[in-house]
């Protein structure tokens, strides 16, 4: 998968700070967990795991064995550090991997999740097919993405997508429904959620412990001291329209891997 320089800089910025976020925060994560219904000992795949917030949460709360993959090496370093701090390294593994070509055998996992990741792919159906390949028949795949609940006019749409860290663009709920309709999944779930600034702030804070936020402070100062990060940071943190949450929300999507699904061609 190829990223633009702008996207790669944005990912490096988040990794340096040591924090990743997605629209919907804890509420979105909780809904994904409800859909995959993890049990102790389950093998769960977290695609685009960032700094490891999701894998650590699943390991601590449910006793799952979690494989987190991300395409940014610095993210994986941060994720490994987080797993060590939270004493779940024996339950969590990480790999620098591309979601379009996962380095796992067929039927390796009981379920899979992704949080604000598929939006970066130009071939979202192919990603879902690859996830279906590595998840066992009957297993659930669930992911959350930022969506337009109301499409902004003109240049505002492009600016808001970039400021949200998604320069490739944000889809509407209907567009994601079309993606799922072309996928090999069954028992498909598609949900659209509007949010307010207050709800989003509360839900973001609830994802991690206060001590983890304190750990981001040194990374924040490293970021603003480096010229390559400053422009991206200013775009992401400043000049956000006051009516931002009139337009943006999040969607919950997924489905079950069919027991009758024909084998997906794979080099693994």
ABEGO torsion letter per residue (X at the ends): XBBBAAAAAAAAAAAAAGBBBBBGEAAAAAAAAAAAGBBBGBBBBBBGAEAGAAAAAAAAAAGBBBBBBBABAAAAAAAAAAAAAAGAAAABBBBBBBAABBABBBGABABBBBBGAAAABABAAAAAAAAAAABBBGBBBBBBBBBBABBBBEAAAAAAAAAAGBAAEBBBAAAAAAAAAABABBGBBBBBBBBBAAAAAAAAAAABBAAAAAAAAAAAAAAAABAAAAAAAAAAABGBBAAAAAABBBBBBEEBBBAABBBBBBAX
